[in-house]
Amino acid sequence: MIETPLSREVDLSEELVLSLREALRDASAEDELIYRRLAQAIQQHISRGLLPKGTRLPSERQLAEQLGISRGTIRQAIDELVDQALLQRKHGSGTHVVGRIEKSLTNLTGFSEEMRQRGMVPGYKWLHRERALPSMAEAAALEIQPTDQVLRLKRLRTADGTPIAIEQTVLPGDVIASPELIGDSLYAALHQLNAAPVTGWQRIRADIMSAEEAKLMRAKPGAAMLVIERRCLRANGRPVEFTETRYNGAFYDFSTGLQA
């Protein structure tokens, strides 16, 4: 995590405090929801880019003194933003802005490459991997027979150690002999086998996290998710990948270009 220089951090803190004071101006000390107003004000700063990724917030004690509210209220507001994956507490260095990731919908890149392009370290944890017969949807997407085997891979994907997506990929069984051949990047493995995708289609939809997904991504059940289903082809026109990636909505913005 990159921290802003100390001088810039002080400037940001002063601006933040003035804005937070304005947001809380009409709130009384007895207002039970004052912490939510505080959390919303900080969230707005993050969304507008006024608190960039890596920015360190003032300490709970400093904010309490400057805003004239209790440390308990400050802690509740920060807890809420930590639960939303917008802030992260780091032992010994305070609370930092996690920020959001902008994902292009027009580039055919893998998760690992996208994270490295943004200066982040990609990671993964295997949740499930097997050779099996395809479901009807998988057979149709990969244009294979119901009796053909597929390689089914499910991973928790991380950026700088933070879990941000659950990815399930299905490949034709004759493309990769074993899941052990796949490291942090599926596309790198496919390139080595001359089976890399060159074109594809994808669709996006909204969903909410199940209790199991929320536990994996350190979020709350019912939190927003953005789901992308991707189907990709090799240069010879054969389908090589059918993937559903379920992103933590607190981390991602999707973008695409428009032309009249």
C-alpha positions in Angstrom: 0.0 0.0 0.0 1.5 3.4 -1.0 1.1 6.2 1.5 0.9 9.8 0.5 3.8 12.1 1.7 3.4 13.6 5.1 2.8 17.1 3.9 0.1 16.0 1.6 -1.5 13.9 4.2 -1.7 16.9 6.6 -3.3 19.0 3.9 -5.9 16.3 3.1 -6.6 16.0 6.8 -7.4 19.7 7.2 -9.7 19.6 4.2 -11.4 16.5 5.4 -12.0 17.9 8.9 -13.6 21.1 7.5 -15.8 19.0 5.2 -16.8 16.6 8.0 -17.7 19.5 10.3 -20.0 20.9 7.6 -21.6 17.5 7.1 -22.3 17.2 10.9 -23.2 20.8 11.4 -26.9 20.1 12.0 -26.4 16.9 14.0 -26.8 16.8 17.7 -24.4 14.8 20.0 -27.4 12.6 21.0 -28.1 11.6 17.4 -27.7 7.8 17.3 -27.1 7.9 13.5 -24.4 10.5 13.6 -21.8 7.9 12.8 -23.6 7.1 9.6 -23.6 10.7 8.5 -19.9 10.8 9.2 -19.4 7.5 7.3 -21.4 8.9 4.3 -19.2 12.1 4.3 -16.0 10.1 4.2 -17.5 7.8 1.5 -18.4 10.8 -0.7 -14.8 12.0 -0.5 -13.5 8.6 -1.6 -16.0 8.4 -4.4 -15.1 11.9 -5.7 -11.4 11.1 -5.7 -10.7 13.6 -2.9 -9.3 10.8 -0.8 -7.2 8.7 -3.2 -6.1 5.1 -2.6 -3.4 4.9 0.1 -4.4 8.1 1.9 -4.0 7.7 5.7 -6.9 9.2 7.7 -6.3 11.1 10.9 -6.3 9.0 14.0 -9.6 8.4 15.9 -8.3 10.6 18.7 -7.5 13.5 16.3 -10.9 13.2 14.5 -12.8 13.1 17.8 -11.0 16.2 19.1 -11.4 18.1 15.8 -15.0 17.2 15.3 -16.1 17.4 18.9 -17.7 13.9 19.0 -16.7 10.8 20.8 -14.1 8.3 19.7 -16.7 5.6 19.9 -18.8 7.4 17.2 -15.6 7.8 15.1 -14.9 4.1 15.5 -18.4 3.2 14.4 -18.2 5.2 11.3 -14.8 3.7 10.4 -16.0 0.2 11.2 -18.8 0.7 8.7 -16.4 1.8 5.9 -14.1 -1.1 6.7 -17.0 -3.5 6.4 -17.7 -1.9 3.0 -14.0 -2.5 2.0 -13.5 1.2 1.5 -11.1 1.6 4.4 -8.5 -0.8 5.8 -6.9 -0.7 9.2 -3.2 -1.6 9.2 -1.5 -2.3 12.5 1.1 0.3 13.3 0.2 2.6 10.4 -3.4 3.6 10.9 -6.4 3.6 8.7 -6.0 3.8 4.9 -8.2 4.3 1.9 -8.5 1.2 -0.1 -10.1 2.9 -3.1 -11.9 1.5 -6.1 -10.7 -0.3 -9.2 -11.9 0.8 -12.6 -12.3 -2.2 -15.0 -12.6 -1.7 -18.7 -15.3 -3.7 -20.4 -13.6 -3.6 -23.8 -10.1 -5.1 -23.1 -9.5 -8.9 -23.1 -7.2 -9.2 -20.1 -7.0 -11.5 -17.2 -7.3 -10.6 -13.5 -3.6 -10.8 -12.8 -2.6 -8.6 -15.7 -5.3 -6.0 -14.7 -4.0 -5.8 -11.1 -0.4 -5.5 -12.2 -1.3 -2.7 -14.6 -2.7 -0.8 -11.6 0.4 -1.4 -9.5 -1.3 -4.0 -7.3 -0.1 -7.5 -6.5 -2.5 -10.2 -7.7 -3.1 -13.3 -5.6 -5.4 -16.3 -5.3 -6.6 -19.1 -3.1 -8.0 -22.3 -4.6 -11.6 -23.0 -3.6 -12.2 -25.9 -5.9 -10.7 -27.6 -8.9 -11.8 -30.8 -10.7 -12.1 -32.7 -13.9 -15.7 -33.5 -14.5 -18.5 -33.7 -17.1 -20.0 -30.3 -18.1 -23.3 -29.0 -17.2 -25.7 -28.3 -20.1 -24.8 -24.5 -19.9 -21.1 -25.3 -19.9 -21.3 -27.7 -22.8 -23.3 -25.2 -24.8 -20.9 -22.3 -24.1 -17.8 -24.4 -24.9 -19.4 -26.1 -27.9 -18.5 -29.6 -26.6 -20.4 -32.8 -26.2 -22.1 -33.6 -22.8 -19.7 -36.6 -22.6 -16.5 -34.5 -23.0 -14.7 -33.6 -19.8 -14.0 -30.1 -18.6 -11.6 -28.6 -16.2 -13.5 -26.6 -13.6 -11.6 -24.0 -11.5 -12.8 -21.8 -8.7 -10.6 -19.3 -7.0 -10.8 -16.4 -4.6 -8.9 -13.5 -6.2 -7.0 -11.0 -4.2 -5.3 -7.6 -4.8 -2.6 -6.6 -2.4 -3.8 -9.4 -0.1 -7.4 -8.1 0.0 -10.1 -10.5 -1.4 -12.1 -8.8 -4.1 -13.6 -11.4 -6.4 -14.7 -15.0 -6.7 -13.8 -16.5 -10.1 -15.1 -19.8 -11.6 -13.7 -20.8 -14.9 -14.5 -23.8 -17.1 -12.1 -25.0 -19.8 -12.4 -27.8 -22.4 -10.7 -30.8 -20.9 -8.2 -31.1 -23.8 -6.7 -27.6 -23.4 -4.9 -28.0 -20.1 -3.9 -31.4 -18.7 -4.0 -30.5 -15.0 -5.0 -27.5 -12.8 -1.5 -27.7 -11.2 -0.2 -26.1 -14.4 -2.1 -22.9 -13.6 -0.4 -20.3 -11.4 -1.7 -16.9 -10.5 -2.5 -16.2 -14.2 -4.7 -18.5 -16.3 -4.1 -16.5 -19.4 -0.3 -16.8 -19.0 -0.7 -20.6 -18.8 -2.9 -20.5 -22.0 -0.3 -18.5 -23.8 2.4 -21.0 -23.0 0.1 -23.7 -24.6 -0.7 -21.6 -27.6 -4.3 -21.6 -26.6 -4.7 -18.0 -25.5 -8.1 -16.3 -26.2 -8.1 -13.6 -28.9 -11.8 -12.6 -28.8 -14.8 -12.9 -26.6 -18.1 -11.8 -25.3 -19.2 -10.9 -21.8 -22.3 -9.7 -20.0 -22.6 -7.9 -16.7 -25.4 -8.1 -14.1 -25.9 -7.1 -10.5 -26.3 -9.6 -7.6 -25.9 -9.7 -3.8 -23.5 -11.8 -1.7 -24.5 -15.0 -0.1 -23.4 -15.6 3.5 -20.6 -17.9 2.2 -19.4 -15.3 -0.3 -19.4 -12.6 2.3 -17.3 -14.7 4.6 -14.7 -15.2 1.8 -14.6 -11.6 0.9 -14.8 -10.2 4.4 -18.0 -8.4 3.8 -21.6 -8.5 5.0 -24.2 -10.9 3.5 -26.4 -9.0 1.0 -23.6 -6.7 0.0 -23.6 -5.6 -3.6 -21.8 -7.7 -6.3 -21.1 -7.1 -9.9 -21.1 -10.3 -11.9 -19.4 -10.7 -15.3 -19.9 -13.8 -17.4 -17.2 -14.2 -20.1 -17.0 -16.6 -23.1 -13.7 -16.5 -25.1 -12.4 -18.1 -28.3 -9.0 -19.1 -29.6 -7.6 -17.9 -32.9 -8.9 -21.1 -34.5 -12.5 -20.1 -33.4 -12.8 -22.8 -30.8 -14.2 -21.7 -27.4 -11.4 -21.9 -24.7 -12.9 -20.2 -21.6 -16.3 -19.9 -19.9 -15.9 -17.8 -16.8 -18.1 -16.2 -14.2 -16.4 -13.7 -11.9 -18.3 -12.3 -9.0 -16.8 -8.9 -7.9 -17.2 -7.2 -4.6 -19.2 -4.1 -5.6 -17.4 -1.9 -3.1 -14.2 -2.2 -5.0 -15.2 -2.0 -8.7 -16.4 0.5 -11.3 -16.9 -0.7 -14.8 -16.2 1.6 -17.7 -16.6 1.5 -21.5 -16.2 4.0 -24.3 -19.1 5.5 -26.3 -19.1 6.9 -29.8 -21.9 8.8 -31.6 
